[in-house]
């Protein structure tokens, strides 16, 4: 399940605002895959893009030249991000990924048994090997927690994303990005 805004053109993705008494984001670890391709002329398909769609709240600027991701703003006393759940912004365009602003009393990020990234992140990456576009900046992440921030379940990986860790809070620019990572505050 996702709350999402995405831009697939030169326009911007919309902003997302969530206010709730509690928020629980938990992925099922059953991948929801979106794929797009073009016929190769021989009855096959050349993949243009292939994405796993995690459970969570996401805003992305994809498959365009200049669109930007929307800002995600969350205001909730209790936020639990579990088992591959994500709050994220990303860009594959020359535009900004979008910022994430969270106000909470208690934030729990717990990878549990997931092999996928669990947490809060903003990315500026060129995920499409067929389209060499330098990407814009990753978003800033601001978390105002009145009480605790607990992060559990550091699964180490040799994957280039997330510096080998699959649990946490990060802003990252890499994989063909011309942009900068955002600030964490």
Beta strands, then each sheet from edge to edge (+ up, - down):
strand 1: 2-7
strand 2: 16-26
strand 3: 33-39
strand 4: 45-52
strand 5: 56-61
strand 6: 72-82
strand 7: 86-91
strand 8: 100-110
strand 9: 118-124
strand 10: 141-152
strand 11: 167-173
sheet 1: 1+ 5+ 7+ 9+ 11+
sheet 2: 2+ 6+ 8+ 10+
sheet 3: 3+ 4-
end
